[in-house]
């Protein structure tokens, strides 16, 4: 049998965060959202079933290659998102962008 600490640290690895930087309350909430401990730990039908060879960051790199490095703004937290039936406007500290679509990446 594993200790509670070992289980917690394993769950934190599933979230890709060090145990020292995540709260037990968050892990419990996350477990509820994903369908429980079995959904995280089981390969078949679980959270670990679909993985990207090379890591999920490859999706970001490929998107950046397709749309152009100059069109990706990093380290600029979004302060406001406005959307109507025709467009989306994003306001950040460094830039305002108007587009038909937007991809917003947030921490898990």
C-alpha positions, 0 to 999 in steps of 0.5 A: 500500500502506498502512503497518502503522500505518495498518492498526492505526489503522483496526482501532482505529476498527473497535473504536471505540477510539483506537490510543493506548489499545489494545494490538496483542495485543488487536487480534490477539486480536480479529481472530482472534475476528471471523474475520480482517482480511477479516471486519472490512474487507468490507462484505458478510458482514463486521463492518461490514455491520449498522450502526444509523443514529444509533449503537448507543447508541440501543438503550440510550436506547430501553431506558432509555425503556421501563423507566424512567430510575430503573431504570438504574444507571450507574457502579456496577461489578458485583461479583457475579452469582448465578443459579439457575433462578428468578432473577438477583441482581446485587451492585454497590457501590451496589445489589443487584438481583434480577430474572428477567433481566438485561442486562450491558454490557461493554467490547468 
